[in-house]
Amino acid sequence: QVQLVESGGGLVQAGGSLRLSCAASGRTFSDYHMGWFRRTPGKDREFVTAISWSGVNTYYADSVKGRFTISRDNAENSVYLQMNSLKPEDTAVYYCAAQSHIKRPGSERVYEYDYWGQGTQVTVSS
């Protein structure tokens, strides 16, 4: 089992920045690719970004390219999401997720991920 705990969400004005963190525990963190998804009321979880187990490869949804940056620190068992130039449409609950490294990294499919955090709310006001 892998336990994931997100933090760093909050309320920010449009154009502002937030940095989300996801702390992992339980199994070897570097055995997992990591991803961030988000969900708004009435919608399914949406892929935001992912990073390979080594941190070498990153993947982004078109809607966040150039504004969001994913990174990880395997020594700290953590993955981060730096969000800049935030827009009201970025408002959502953000989830981190872990995907076994034996799978191809960067999947946008929810079912490809093995473990999920509880989520952290991000609200962007206009």
MOPAC internal coordinates of N, CA, C and O (Angstrom, degrees):
PM7 1SCF
backbone

  N    0.0000 0     0.00 0     0.00 0    0    0    0
  C    1.4524 1     0.00 0     0.00 0    1    0    0
  C    1.5184 1   110.58 1     0.00 0    2    1    0
  O    1.2310 1   121.79 1   -35.05 1    3    2    1
  N    1.2931 1   114.19 1   144.95 1    3    2    1
  C    1.4588 1   121.57 1   174.17 1    5    3    2
  C    1.5257 1   107.64 1  -121.72 1    6    5    3
  O    1.2310 1   120.75 1   -51.32 1    7    6    5
  N    1.3099 1   116.18 1   128.68 1    7    6    5
  C    1.4566 1   121.06 1   175.79 1    9    7    6
  C    1.5317 1   108.45 1  -102.37 1   10    9    7
  O    1.2310 1   121.47 1   -46.75 1   11   10    9
  N    1.3111 1   114.80 1   133.25 1   11   10    9
  C    1.4706 1   121.02 1  -178.30 1   13   11   10
  C    1.5244 1   108.66 1  -124.25 1   14   13   11
  O    1.2310 1   120.90 1   -48.23 1   15   14   13
  N    1.3268 1   115.89 1   131.77 1   15   14   13
  C    1.4524 1   120.95 1   179.47 1   17   15   14
  C    1.5200 1   109.55 1  -129.87 1   18   17   15
  O    1.2310 1   120.99 1   -63.32 1   19   18   17
  N    1.3233 1   115.71 1   116.68 1   19   18   17
  C    1.4612 1   120.82 1   179.02 1   21   19   18
  C    1.5258 1   110.54 1   -88.53 1   22   21   19
  O    1.2310 1   121.35 1   -26.39 1   23   22   21
  N    1.3161 1   115.03 1   153.61 1   23   22   21
  C    1.4638 1   121.45 1   174.64 1   25   23   22
  C    1.5187 1   108.90 1  -153.86 1   26   25   23
  O    1.2310 1   120.94 1   -13.54 1   27   26   25
  N    1.3204 1   115.82 1   166.46 1   27   26   25
  C    1.4591 1   120.44 1   174.95 1   29   27   26
  C    1.5099 1   115.57 1   103.89 1   30   29   27
  O    1.2310 1   120.40 1   175.53 1   31   30   29
  N    1.3235 1   116.85 1    -4.47 1   31   30   29
  C    1.4583 1   118.77 1   178.59 1   33   31   30
  C    1.5190 1   111.48 1   -69.97 1   34   33   31
  O    1.2310 1   121.18 1    -9.38 1   35   34   33
  N    1.3224 1   115.35 1   170.62 1   35   34   33
  C    1.4535 1   119.55 1   179.20 1   37   35   34
  C    1.5059 1   111.71 1   164.73 1   38   37   35
  O    1.2310 1   121.41 1    14.48 1   39   38   37
  N    1.3313 1   114.90 1  -165.52 1   39   38   37
  C    1.4590 1   122.46 1  -179.45 1   41   39   38
  C    1.5257 1   108.69 1  -104.76 1   42   41   39
  O    1.2310 1   120.99 1   -48.53 1   43   42   41
  N    1.3261 1   115.72 1   131.47 1   43   42   41
  C    1.4586 1   120.65 1  -179.03 1   45   43   42
  C    1.5267 1   108.49 1  -143.20 1   46   45   43
  O    1.2310 1   120.61 1   -28.69 1   47   46   45
  N    1.3037 1   116.44 1   151.31 1   47   46   45
  C    1.4668 1   120.31 1   176.57 1   49   47   46
  C    1.5210 1   110.33 1   -79.11 1   50   49   47
  O    1.2310 1   121.16 1   -25.51 1   51   50   49
  N    1.3082 1   115.39 1   154.49 1   51   50   49
  C    1.4569 1   120.80 1   176.28 1   53   51   50
  C    1.5268 1   109.44 1   -55.19 1   54   53   51
  O    1.2310 1   121.35 1   -43.32 1   55   54   53
  N    1.3383 1   115.01 1   136.68 1   55   54   53
  C    1.4524 1   121.11 1  -176.83 1   57   55   54
  C    1.5126 1   113.77 1    92.78 1   58   57   55
  O    1.2310 1   120.90 1   168.15 1   59   58   57
  N    1.3184 1   115.88 1   -11.85 1   59   58   57
  C    1.4496 1   120.47 1  -179.20 1   61   59   58
  C    1.5201 1   113.23 1   -83.89 1   62   61   59
  O    1.2310 1   121.29 1     6.35 1   63   62   61
  N    1.3347 1   115.14 1  -173.65 1   63   62   61
  C    1.4597 1   121.88 1  -176.24 1   65   63   62
  C    1.5228 1   111.04 1  -131.99 1   66   65   63
  O    1.2310 1   121.58 1   -27.14 1   67   66   65
  N    1.3098 1   114.57 1   152.86 1   67   66   65
  C    1.4603 1   122.60 1   171.90 1   69   67   66
  C    1.5224 1   107.54 1  -143.76 1   70   69   67
  O    1.2310 1   121.39 1   -27.51 1   71   70   69
  N    1.3188 1   114.94 1   152.49 1   71   70   69
  C    1.4604 1   120.29 1   174.19 1   73   71   70
  C    1.5131 1   108.67 1  -124.15 1   74   73   71
  O    1.2310 1   121.34 1   -61.96 1   75   74   73
  N    1.3238 1   115.05 1   118.04 1   75   74   73
  C    1.4557 1   120.94 1   177.22 1   77   75   74
  C    1.5230 1   109.38 1   -93.57 1   78   77   75
  O    1.2310 1   121.46 1   -33.64 1   79   78   77
  N    1.3139 1   114.81 1   146.36 1   79   78   77
  C    1.4556 1   121.60 1   175.34 1   81   79   78
  C    1.5161 1   109.26 1  -123.84 1   82   81   79
  O    1.2310 1   121.08 1   -28.18 1   83   82   81
  N    1.3079 1   115.55 1   151.82 1   83   82   81
  C    1.4619 1   121.72 1   175.83 1   85   83   82
  C    1.5199 1   107.23 1  -137.28 1   86   85   83
  O    1.2310 1   120.90 1   -64.83 1   87   86   85
  N    1.3200 1   115.89 1   115.17 1   87   86   85
  C    1.4544 1   121.71 1   179.80 1   89   87   86
  C    1.5185 1   109.78 1   -98.03 1   90   89   87
  O    1.2310 1   120.97 1   -49.20 1   91   90   89
  N    1.3166 1   115.75 1   130.80 1   91   90   89
  C    1.4639 1   121.30 1  -178.46 1   93   91   90
  C    1.5175 1   110.51 1  -110.24 1   94   93   91
  O    1.2310 1   121.76 1   -31.23 1   95   94   93
  N    1.3193 1   114.24 1   148.77 1   95   94   93
  C    1.4565 1   120.32 1   174.86 1   97   95   94
  C    1.5185 1   108.68 1  -149.70 1   98   97   95
  O    1.2310 1   121.23 1   -18.44 1   99   98   97
  N    1.3075 1   115.25 1   161.56 1   99   98   97
  C    1.4581 1   120.20 1   175.15 1  101   99   98
  C    1.5099 1   113.33 1   115.54 1  102  101   99
  O    1.2310 1   120.43 1   116.86 1  103  102  101
  N    1.3124 1   116.78 1   -63.14 1  103  102  101
  C    1.4577 1   120.73 1  -179.34 1  105  103  102
  C    1.5266 1   109.66 1  -124.05 1  106  105  103
  O    1.2310 1   120.79 1    -3.06 1  107  106  105
  N    1.3083 1   116.09 1   176.94 1  107  106  105
  C    1.4563 1   120.93 1  -177.38 1  109  107  106
  C    1.5227 1   110.35 1   -64.49 1  110  109  107
  O    1.2310 1   120.91 1   -64.82 1  111  110  109
  N    1.3050 1   115.86 1   115.18 1  111  110  109
  C    1.4637 1   121.28 1  -173.70 1  113  111  110
  C    1.5228 1   111.79 1   -59.50 1  114  113  111
  O    1.2310 1   119.94 1   142.18 1  115  114  113
  N    1.3113 1   117.72 1   -37.82 1  115  114  113
  C    1.4638 1   120.55 1  -176.95 1  117  115  114
  C    1.5316 1   112.47 1   -74.50 1  118  117  115
  O    1.2310 1   119.83 1  -179.92 1  119  118  117
  N    1.3118 1   117.93 1     0.08 1  119  118  117
  C    1.4651 1   121.45 1   172.33 1  121  119  118
  C    1.5214 1   112.01 1   -83.18 1  122  121  119
  O    1.2310 1   120.78 1  -177.72 1  123  122  121
  N    1.3331 1   116.11 1     2.28 1  123  122  121
  C    1.4585 1   119.23 1  -173.73 1  125  123  122
  C    1.5205 1   111.89 1  -131.89 1  126  125  123
  O    1.2310 1   121.75 1   -45.67 1  127  126  125
  N    1.3399 1   114.26 1   134.33 1  127  126  125
  C    1.4565 1   119.53 1   161.17 1  129  127  126
  C    1.5285 1   106.05 1   -72.64 1  130  129  127
  O    1.2310 1   120.42 1   -25.44 1  131  130  129
  N    1.3138 1   116.81 1   154.56 1  131  130  129
  C    1.4673 1   120.44 1  -178.57 1  133  131  130
  C    1.5260 1   110.90 1  -126.19 1  134  133  131
  O    1.2310 1   121.56 1   -29.59 1  135  134  133
  N    1.3184 1   114.61 1   150.41 1  135  134  133
  C    1.4544 1   119.20 1   179.09 1  137  135  134
  C    1.5168 1   111.25 1  -140.66 1  138  137  135
  O    1.2310 1   121.39 1   -18.74 1  139  138  137
  N    1.3175 1   114.94 1   161.26 1  139  138  137
  C    1.4641 1   122.56 1   171.51 1  141  139  138
  C    1.5318 1   107.57 1  -121.64 1  142  141  139
  O    1.2310 1   121.80 1   -46.34 1  143  142  141
  N    1.3076 1   114.16 1   133.66 1  143  142  141
  C    1.4582 1   122.31 1   174.84 1  145  143  142
  C    1.5134 1   107.74 1  -125.34 1  146  145  143
  O    1.2310 1   120.78 1   -12.91 1  147  146  145
  N    1.3254 1   116.11 1   167.09 1  147  146  145
  C    1.4561 1   119.84 1   174.88 1  149  147  146
  C    1.5228 1   109.52 1  -143.18 1  150  149  147
  O    1.2310 1   121.70 1   -23.99 1  151  150  149
  N    1.3231 1   114.35 1   156.01 1  151  150  149
  C    1.4630 1   119.53 1   179.95 1  153  151  150
  C    1.5207 1   109.97 1  -139.96 1  154  153  151
  O    1.2310 1   121.59 1   -45.94 1  155  154  153
  N    1.3135 1   114.56 1   134.06 1  155  154  153
  C    1.4528 1   121.27 1   172.97 1  157  155  154
  C    1.5233 1   108.22 1  -108.54 1  158  157  155
  O    1.2310 1   119.49 1   -23.02 1  159  158  157
  N    1.3198 1   118.57 1   156.98 1  159  158  157
  C    1.4652 1   121.40 1  -177.16 1  161  159  158
  C    1.5270 1   112.45 1   -53.35 1  162  161  159
  O    1.2310 1   121.22 1   -48.59 1  163  162  161
  N    1.3125 1   115.27 1   131.41 1  163  162  161
  C    1.4530 1   120.44 1   177.31 1  165  163  162
  C    1.5123 1   115.04 1    82.89 1  166  165  163
  O    1.2310 1   120.17 1  -178.18 1  167  166  165
  N    1.3245 1   117.28 1     1.82 1  167  166  165
  C    1.4575 1   120.10 1  -178.55 1  169  167  166
  C    1.5225 1   110.60 1  -123.80 1  170  169  167
  O    1.2310 1   121.17 1   -19.93 1  171  170  169
  N    1.3287 1   115.37 1   160.07 1  171  170  169
  C    1.4582 1   120.57 1   174.85 1  173  171  170
  C    1.5159 1   110.22 1   -75.63 1  174  173  171
  O    1.2310 1   121.11 1   -14.72 1  175  174  173
  N    1.3179 1   115.48 1   165.28 1  175  174  173
  C    1.4525 1   119.31 1   175.17 1  177  175  174
  C    1.5192 1   109.97 1   -63.05 1  178  177  175
  O    1.2310 1   121.83 1   -39.93 1  179  178  177
  N    1.3247 1   114.11 1   140.07 1  179  178  177
  C    1.4599 1   121.96 1  -175.96 1  181  179  178
  C    1.5228 1   109.12 1  -116.74 1  182  181  179
  O    1.2310 1   120.75 1   -46.68 1  183  182  181
  N    1.3257 1   116.16 1   133.32 1  183  182  181
  C    1.4590 1   120.57 1   177.28 1  185  183  182
  C    1.5212 1   110.06 1   -65.04 1  186  185  183
  O    1.2310 1   121.06 1   -43.17 1  187  186  185
  N    1.3300 1   115.59 1   136.83 1  187  186  185
  C    1.4569 1   121.02 1   176.66 1  189  187  186
  C    1.5246 1   110.45 1  -113.29 1  190  189  187
  O    1.2310 1   120.77 1   125.64 1  191  190  189
  N    1.3207 1   116.13 1   -54.36 1  191  190  189
  C    1.4547 1   120.03 1  -176.10 1  193  191  190
  C    1.5221 1   109.47 1  -164.97 1  194  193  191
  O    1.2310 1   120.50 1   -18.97 1  195  194  193
  N    1.3324 1   116.65 1   161.03 1  195  194  193
  C    1.4576 1   121.56 1   177.78 1  197  195  194
  C    1.5206 1   109.09 1  -148.94 1  198  197  195
  O    1.2310 1   122.05 1   -18.64 1  199  198  197
  N    1.3231 1   113.68 1   161.36 1  199  198  197
  C    1.4621 1   120.34 1  -179.82 1  201  199  198
  C    1.5190 1   108.64 1  -142.41 1  202  201  199
  O    1.2310 1   120.63 1   -39.65 1  203  202  201
  N    1.3169 1   116.41 1   140.35 1  203  202  201
  C    1.4573 1   120.31 1  -179.50 1  205  203  202
  C    1.5248 1   110.76 1   -71.51 1  206  205  203
  O    1.2310 1   120.68 1   -12.86 1  207  206  205
  N    1.3151 1   116.30 1   167.14 1  207  206  205
  C    1.4573 1   120.61 1  -174.76 1  209  207  206
  C    1.5200 1   112.24 1   -58.05 1  210  209  207
  O    1.2310 1   120.62 1   146.66 1  211  210  209
  N    1.3352 1   116.41 1   -33.34 1  211  210  209
  C    1.4597 1   120.93 1  -177.37 1  213  211  210
  C    1.5283 1   112.67 1   -85.64 1  214  213  211
  O    1.2310 1   120.99 1   163.82 1  215  214  213
  N    1.3183 1   115.72 1   -16.18 1  215  214  213
  C    1.4571 1   119.65 1  -175.39 1  217  215  214
  C    1.5090 1   114.06 1    88.34 1  218  217  215
  O    1.2310 1   120.28 1   177.90 1  219  218  217
  N    1.3252 1   117.07 1    -2.10 1  219  218  217
  C    1.4673 1   120.34 1  -176.05 1  221  219  218
  C    1.5258 1   111.56 1   -72.97 1  222  221  219
  O    1.2310 1   121.11 1   140.10 1  223  222  221
  N    1.3188 1   115.47 1   -39.90 1  223  222  221
  C    1.4685 1   119.91 1  -175.21 1  225  223  222
  C    1.5190 1   111.30 1  -108.35 1  226  225  223
  O    1.2310 1   121.32 1   -46.43 1  227  226  225
  N    1.3245 1   115.08 1   133.57 1  227  226  225
  C    1.4585 1   121.21 1   177.06 1  229  227  226
  C    1.5261 1   109.86 1  -127.93 1  230  229  227
  O    1.2310 1   121.38 1   -24.56 1  231  230  229
  N    1.3203 1   114.97 1   155.44 1  231  230  229
  C    1.4614 1   121.69 1  -174.60 1  233  231  230
  C    1.5274 1   107.15 1  -140.90 1  234  233  231
  O    1.2310 1   120.81 1   -38.73 1  235  234  233
  N    1.3354 1   116.06 1   141.27 1  235  234  233
  C    1.4584 1   119.96 1  -176.83 1  237  235  234
  C    1.5235 1   111.23 1  -137.24 1  238  237  235
  O    1.2310 1   121.42 1   -35.02 1  239  238  237
  N    1.3211 1   114.88 1   144.98 1  239  238  237
  C    1.4546 1   119.70 1   168.56 1  241  239  238
  C    1.5269 1   108.27 1   -69.59 1  242  241  239
  O    1.2310 1   120.67 1   -31.22 1  243  242  241
  N    1.3153 1   116.32 1   148.78 1  243  242  241
  C    1.4584 1   120.21 1  -178.76 1  245  243  242
  C    1.5265 1   111.93 1   -57.38 1  246  245  243
  O    1.2310 1   120.86 1   146.66 1  247  246  245
  N    1.3162 1   115.96 1   -33.34 1  247  246  245
  C    1.4647 1   120.52 1  -175.41 1  249  247  246
  C    1.5197 1   113.69 1   -67.44 1  250  249  247
  O    1.2310 1   120.16 1   162.99 1  251  250  249
  N    1.3291 1   117.30 1   -17.01 1  251  250  249
  C    1.4671 1   119.71 1  -176.95 1  253  251  250
  C    1.5228 1   113.27 1  -119.61 1  254  253  251
  O    1.2310 1   120.04 1   174.76 1  255  254  253
  N    1.3117 1   117.53 1    -5.24 1  255  254  253
  C    1.4664 1   120.62 1  -179.17 1  257  255  254
  C    1.5203 1   110.85 1   -56.47 1  258  257  255
  O    1.2310 1   121.18 1   -45.97 1  259  258  257
  N    1.3165 1   115.35 1   134.03 1  259  258  257
  C    1.4476 1   120.53 1   179.80 1  261  259  258
  C    1.5158 1   114.39 1    85.51 1  262  261  259
  O    1.2310 1   120.51 1   168.71 1  263  262  261
  N    1.3316 1   116.63 1   -11.29 1  263  262  261
  C    1.4727 1   120.48 1  -179.89 1  265  263  262
  C    1.5262 1   112.22 1  -115.80 1  266  265  263
  O    1.2310 1   120.54 1   144.42 1  267  266  265
  N    1.3234 1   116.57 1   -35.58 1  267  266  265
  C    1.4633 1   121.51 1  -177.61 1  269  267  266
  C    1.5223 1   109.81 1  -108.15 1  270  269  267
  O    1.2310 1   120.96 1   -31.15 1  271  270  269
  N    1.3316 1   115.77 1   148.85 1  271  270  269
  C    1.4554 1   121.67 1   176.55 1  273  271  270
  C    1.5193 1   109.92 1  -136.10 1  274  273  271
  O    1.2310 1   121.05 1   -52.86 1  275  274  273
  N    1.3205 1   115.59 1   127.14 1  275  274  273
  C    1.4571 1   120.66 1   176.72 1  277  275  274
  C    1.5207 1   108.20 1   -99.94 1  278  277  275
  O    1.2310 1   120.98 1   -35.73 1  279  278  277
  N    1.3218 1   115.73 1   144.27 1  279  278  277
  C    1.4560 1   121.08 1   176.06 1  281  279  278
  C    1.5202 1   108.14 1  -150.88 1  282  281  279
  O    1.2310 1   120.82 1   -13.22 1  283  282  281
  N    1.3199 1   116.04 1   166.78 1  283  282  281
  C    1.4602 1   119.75 1   178.61 1  285  283  282
  C    1.5162 1   109.57 1  -146.11 1  286  285  283
  O    1.2310 1   121.46 1   -23.73 1  287  286  285
  N    1.3075 1   114.81 1   156.27 1  287  286  285
  C    1.4550 1   122.75 1   175.92 1  289  287  286
  C    1.5228 1   106.35 1  -130.75 1  290  289  287
  O    1.2310 1   120.44 1   -79.14 1  291  290  289
  N    1.3060 1   116.77 1   100.86 1  291  290  289
  C    1.4679 1   119.90 1  -175.91 1  293  291  290
  C    1.5340 1   111.58 1   -67.88 1  294  293  291
  O    1.2310 1   120.02 1   152.67 1  295  294  293
  N    1.2943 1   117.57 1   -27.33 1  295  294  293
  C    1.4589 1   120.10 1   177.19 1  297  295  294
  C    1.5266 1   111.41 1   -69.19 1  298  297  295
  O    1.2310 1   120.93 1   151.91 1  299  298  297
  N    1.3334 1   115.82 1   -28.09 1  299  298  297
  C    1.4664 1   121.55 1   179.93 1  301  299  298
  C    1.5272 1   112.24 1  -100.24 1  302  301  299
  O    1.2310 1   120.57 1  -179.73 1  303  302  301
  N    1.3470 1   116.51 1     0.27 1  303  302  301
  C    1.4788 1   121.05 1  -179.73 1  305  303  302
  C    1.5250 1   111.21 1    54.72 1  306  305  303
  O    1.2310 1   121.18 1  -136.10 1  307  306  305
  N    1.3168 1   115.35 1    43.90 1  307  306  305
  C    1.4587 1   119.06 1  -175.37 1  309  307  306
  C    1.5204 1   112.07 1  -138.39 1  310  309  307
  O    1.2310 1   121.82 1   -28.96 1  311  310  309
  N    1.3159 1   114.13 1   151.04 1  311  310  309
  C    1.4589 1   121.77 1   172.34 1  313  311  310
  C    1.5201 1   107.10 1  -126.33 1  314  313  311
  O    1.2310 1   121.24 1   -32.06 1  315  314  313
  N    1.3358 1   115.24 1   147.94 1  315  314  313
  C    1.4545 1   120.61 1  -173.38 1  317  315  314
  C    1.5240 1   110.44 1  -128.30 1  318  317  315
  O    1.2310 1   121.31 1   -25.72 1  319  318  317
  N    1.3159 1   115.09 1   154.28 1  319  318  317
  C    1.4607 1   120.92 1   174.46 1  321  319  318
  C    1.5195 1   107.63 1  -133.30 1  322  321  319
  O    1.2310 1   121.01 1   -73.10 1  323  322  321
  N    1.3185 1   115.67 1   106.90 1  323  322  321
  C    1.4609 1   121.31 1   175.56 1  325  323  322
  C    1.5205 1   107.83 1   -88.66 1  326  325  323
  O    1.2310 1   120.72 1   -58.27 1  327  326  325
  N    1.3131 1   116.22 1   121.73 1  327  326  325
  C    1.4600 1   121.77 1  -176.66 1  329  327  326
  C    1.5240 1   108.82 1  -117.49 1  330  329  327
  O    1.2310 1   121.01 1   -63.77 1  331  330  329
  N    1.3045 1   115.67 1   116.23 1  331  330  329
  C    1.4707 1   122.22 1   179.35 1  333  331  330
  C    1.5198 1   109.64 1  -115.81 1  334  333  331
  O    1.2310 1   121.39 1   -15.55 1  335  334  333
  N    1.3179 1   114.95 1   164.45 1  335  334  333
  C    1.4788 1   121.29 1   178.00 1  337  335  334
  C    1.5222 1   110.88 1    48.71 1  338  337  335
  O    1.2310 1   121.12 1  -131.63 1  339  338  337
  N    1.2988 1   115.47 1    48.37 1  339  338  337
  C    1.4615 1   120.31 1  -175.63 1  341  339  338
  C    1.5190 1   111.52 1   -65.30 1  342  341  339
  O    1.2310 1   121.67 1   -33.44 1  343  342  341
  N    1.3238 1   114.41 1   146.56 1  343  342  341
  C    1.4566 1   123.13 1  -179.66 1  345  343  342
  C    1.5243 1   109.28 1  -120.79 1  346  345  343
  O    1.2310 1   119.95 1   -23.78 1  347  346  345
  N    1.3233 1   117.71 1   156.22 1  347  346  345
  C    1.4725 1   119.32 1   177.35 1  349  347  346
  C    1.5284 1   112.49 1   -55.51 1  350  349  347
  O    1.2310 1   119.87 1   147.52 1  351  350  349
  N    1.3130 1   117.86 1   -32.48 1  351  350  349
  C    1.4651 1   119.94 1   179.61 1  353  351  350
  C    1.5197 1   113.46 1   -72.35 1  354  353  351
  O    1.2310 1   119.65 1   173.83 1  355  354  353
  N    1.3140 1   118.27 1    -6.17 1  355  354  353
  C    1.4656 1   121.64 1   172.68 1  357  355  354
  C    1.5262 1   111.86 1   -82.10 1  358  357  355
  O    1.2310 1   120.34 1   173.08 1  359  358  357
  N    1.3186 1   116.96 1    -6.92 1  359  358  357
  C    1.4569 1   121.07 1   178.72 1  361  359  358
  C    1.5171 1   110.29 1   -60.68 1  362  361  359
  O    1.2310 1   120.74 1   -55.20 1  363  362  361
  N    1.3393 1   116.18 1   124.80 1  363  362  361
  C    1.4680 1   121.26 1  -176.14 1  365  363  362
  C    1.5228 1   108.96 1  -177.94 1  366  365  363
  O    1.2310 1   121.48 1    -9.00 1  367  366  365
  N    1.3172 1   114.77 1   171.00 1  367  366  365
  C    1.4615 1   120.43 1   165.37 1  369  367  366
  C    1.5234 1   106.71 1   -89.25 1  370  369  367
  O    1.2310 1   120.94 1   -52.27 1  371  370  369
  N    1.3150 1   115.81 1   127.73 1  371  370  369
  C    1.4595 1   121.32 1  -177.62 1  373  371  370
  C    1.5300 1   109.61 1  -103.89 1  374  373  371
  O    1.2310 1   121.50 1   -47.29 1  375  374  373
  N    1.3251 1   114.73 1   132.71 1  375  374  373
  C    1.4599 1   122.27 1  -177.85 1  377  375  374
  C    1.5249 1   109.97 1  -120.59 1  378  377  375
  O    1.2310 1   120.69 1   -40.47 1  379  378  377
  N    1.3150 1   116.29 1   139.53 1  379  378  377
  C    1.4596 1   118.29 1   167.21 1  381  379  378
  C    1.5207 1   108.71 1   -99.18 1  382  381  379
  O    1.2310 1   121.19 1   -26.29 1  383  382  381
  N    1.3071 1   115.33 1   153.71 1  383  382  381
  C    1.4516 1   121.23 1  -175.80 1  385  383  382
  C    1.5201 1   109.85 1  -145.08 1  386  385  383
  O    1.2310 1   121.21 1   -29.83 1  387  386  385
  N    1.3243 1   115.29 1   150.17 1  387  386  385
  C    1.4578 1   122.22 1  -179.20 1  389  387  386
  C    1.5167 1   109.98 1  -115.17 1  390  389  387
  O    1.2310 1   121.28 1   -43.34 1  391  390  389
  N    1.3124 1   115.15 1   136.66 1  391  390  389
  C    1.4601 1   122.78 1  -178.70 1  393  391  390
  C    1.5166 1   107.97 1  -126.61 1  394  393  391
  O    1.2310 1   120.65 1   -50.27 1  395  394  393
  N    1.3341 1   116.36 1   129.73 1  395  394  393
  C    1.4606 1   120.34 1  -179.26 1  397  395  394
  C    1.5287 1   111.02 1   -53.54 1  398  397  395
  O    1.2310 1   120.86 1   -41.06 1  399  398  397
  N    1.3233 1   115.95 1   138.94 1  399  398  397
  C    1.4667 1   120.20 1  -176.41 1  401  399  398
  C    1.5171 1   112.37 1   -68.34 1  402  401  399
  O    1.2310 1   119.56 1   168.56 1  403  402  401
  N    1.3385 1   118.45 1   -11.44 1  403  402  401
  C    1.4654 1   119.28 1   178.38 1  405  403  402
  C    1.5244 1   111.02 1   -76.34 1  406  405  403
  O    1.2310 1   120.70 1   167.32 1  407  406  405
  N    1.3241 1   116.27 1   -12.68 1  407  406  405
  C    1.4592 1   119.88 1   176.90 1  409  407  406
  C    1.5312 1   108.69 1   -91.56 1  410  409  407
  O    1.2310 1   121.19 1   -16.42 1  411  410  409
  N    1.3147 1   115.33 1   163.58 1  411  410  409
  C    1.4502 1   120.09 1   177.10 1  413  411  410
  C    1.5223 1   109.13 1   -70.34 1  414  413  411
  O    1.2310 1   119.04 1   -49.33 1  415  414  413
  N    1.3107 1   119.44 1   130.67 1  415  414  413
  C    1.4661 1   121.19 1  -178.08 1  417  415  414
  C    1.5200 1   112.52 1   -72.89 1  418  417  415
  O    1.2310 1   121.35 1   -17.05 1  419  418  417
  N    1.3142 1   115.02 1   162.95 1  419  418  417
  C    1.4562 1   120.13 1   173.31 1  421  419  418
  C    1.5076 1   115.24 1    85.47 1  422  421  419
  O    1.2310 1   120.29 1  -166.75 1  423  422  421
  N    1.3388 1   117.05 1    13.25 1  423  422  421
  C    1.4525 1   117.92 1  -178.49 1  425  423  422
  C    1.5316 1   111.07 1   -66.03 1  426  425  423
  O    1.2310 1   121.14 1   -37.29 1  427  426  425
  N    1.3235 1   115.43 1   142.71 1  427  426  425
  C    1.4664 1   121.33 1   176.71 1  429  427  426
  C    1.5216 1   111.36 1   -98.19 1  430  429  427
  O    1.2310 1   120.87 1  -175.97 1  431  430  429
  N    1.3163 1   115.94 1     4.03 1  431  430  429
  C    1.4603 1   121.11 1  -175.91 1  433  431  430
  C    1.5246 1   111.52 1   -95.67 1  434  433  431
  O    1.2310 1   120.87 1   -53.44 1  435  434  433
  N    1.2942 1   115.94 1   126.56 1  435  434  433
  C    1.4599 1   121.65 1  -177.92 1  437  435  434
  C    1.5188 1   111.19 1   -55.87 1  438  437  435
  O    1.2310 1   120.18 1   139.04 1  439  438  437
  N    1.3249 1   117.25 1   -40.96 1  439  438  437
  C    1.4662 1   120.25 1  -173.22 1  441  439  438
  C    1.5253 1   113.11 1   -71.07 1  442  441  439
  O    1.2310 1   120.24 1   168.73 1  443  442  441
  N    1.3252 1   117.16 1   -11.27 1  443  442  441
  C    1.4596 1   120.34 1   178.41 1  445  443  442
  C    1.5319 1   112.16 1   -77.60 1  446  445  443
  O    1.2310 1   120.35 1   167.18 1  447  446  445
  N    1.3006 1   116.93 1   -12.82 1  447  446  445
  C    1.4510 1   121.32 1  -176.10 1  449  447  446
  C    1.5231 1   110.56 1   -98.65 1  450  449  447
  O    1.2310 1   121.34 1   -38.45 1  451  450  449
  N    1.3108 1   115.04 1   141.55 1  451  450  449
  C    1.4586 1   121.12 1  -170.39 1  453  451  450
  C    1.5253 1   113.92 1   -95.66 1  454  453  451
  O    1.2310 1   120.60 1   150.21 1  455  454  453
  N    1.3159 1   116.47 1   -29.79 1  455  454  453
  C    1.4618 1   120.45 1  -177.04 1  457  455  454
  C    1.5252 1   109.31 1  -137.86 1  458  457  455
  O    1.2310 1   121.92 1   -31.34 1  459  458  457
  N    1.3338 1   113.93 1   148.66 1  459  458  457
  C    1.4640 1   120.82 1  -176.74 1  461  459  458
  C    1.5171 1   111.02 1  -135.64 1  462  461  459
  O    1.2310 1   121.66 1   -32.04 1  463  462  461
  N    1.3292 1   114.44 1   147.96 1  463  462  461
  C    1.4524 1   119.87 1   170.56 1  465  463  462
  C    1.5123 1   110.62 1   -85.18 1  466  465  463
  O    1.2310 1   120.80 1     0.13 1  467  466  465
  N    1.3202 1   116.07 1  -179.87 1  467  466  465
  C    1.4639 1   122.01 1  -177.60 1  469  467  466
  C    1.5250 1   112.43 1   -86.00 1  470  469  467
  O    1.2310 1   120.28 1   164.76 1  471  470  469
  N    1.3003 1   117.07 1   -15.24 1  471  470  469
  C    1.4602 1   120.50 1   176.70 1  473  471  470
  C    1.5134 1   113.32 1    97.72 1  474  473  471
  O    1.2310 1   121.37 1   -24.21 1  475  474  473
  N    1.3250 1   114.98 1   155.79 1  475  474  473
  C    1.4511 1   122.12 1   175.48 1  477  475  474
  C    1.5295 1   108.18 1  -137.46 1  478  477  475
  O    1.2310 1   120.94 1   -43.73 1  479  478  477
  N    1.3238 1   115.80 1   136.27 1  479  478  477
  C    1.4584 1   120.90 1  -174.99 1  481  479  478
  C    1.5218 1   111.04 1   -80.81 1  482  481  479
  O    1.2310 1   121.15 1   -48.17 1  483  482  481
  N    1.3186 1   115.40 1   131.83 1  483  482  481
  C    1.4669 1   122.06 1   172.33 1  485  483  482
  C    1.5201 1   107.24 1  -120.25 1  486  485  483
  O    1.2310 1   120.88 1   -55.74 1  487  486  485
  N    1.3176 1   115.93 1   124.26 1  487  486  485
  C    1.4625 1   121.14 1   179.26 1  489  487  486
  C    1.5216 1   108.85 1  -123.80 1  490  489  487
  O    1.2310 1   121.09 1   -55.47 1  491  490  489
  N    1.3266 1   115.52 1   124.53 1  491  490  489
  C    1.4586 1   121.43 1  -179.77 1  493  491  490
  C    1.5199 1   108.01 1  -113.14 1  494  493  491
  O    1.2310 1   120.97 1   -62.29 1  495  494  493
  N    1.3197 1   115.76 1   117.71 1  495  494  493
  C    1.4631 1   120.37 1  -178.94 1  497  495  494
  C    1.5305 1   110.40 1   -92.02 1  498  497  495
  O    1.2310 1   121.52 1   -31.53 1  499  498  497
  N    1.3237 1   114.69 1   148.47 1  499  498  497
  C    1.4717 1   119.31 1  -178.22 1  501  499  498
  C    1.5171 1   111.53 1   -90.39 1  502  501  499
  O    1.2310 1   120.10 1   180.00 1  503  502  501

